[in-house]
Amino acid sequence: MSKMNGIDVNMLGSLAEKYKKNPEDAITNFASTVKWKDGFYSEAEVGDYKPVPIDEPEWLSGTGKGPNPVELLLSALGACVGVGFIATASGMGIKVNSLDVDVTGEIDLNVFFGLKEGNSGFDEINVRFNVDSDADEAQVEKLIAKAIEISPVRNTIERNVKVTSMYTLHKTMNT
């Protein structure tokens, strides 16, 4: 069984063995550069991929050219737990016919606008897995638990991660 659910299971197994022998090889850097374009519109540049548009909806003074930052955060979480679900299912030899991950959360914009004190982010995020598979309920529950457990995005969101900032100031000369 080399491919299961479109995943090269042998490749993942080889990587796991490599990392077991050389744990330092598993430390991986990821990066994104977000370039402001106009108004609330920006583009995220990630690797050699087409830039990802980021904007706010028109009702929030954006132009609606792309998802907003918090929607991308929810999407990143959904995609990440989806990867964990498919990787785990594939490793267990469980066929998945379809998987949708719905991720929702509520933000109080009163805090963002400084109208009241509190958390300007999500207090709770809800993840719902919609699974079509030959797996039984116990297996699906185990797959979901594992996907949540191993998700780098979920683990980042749920703990107090230090975010550092720095800047480079460029002055444009008007002539």
Salt bridges, closest charged atoms under 4 A:
GLU17 OE2 - LYS20 NZ 3.30
GLU45 OE1 - LYS35 NZ 3.62
ASP108 OD2 - LYS116 NZ 2.63
GLU149 OE2 - LYS146 NZ 3.50
GLU158 OE1 - ARG154 NH1 2.54
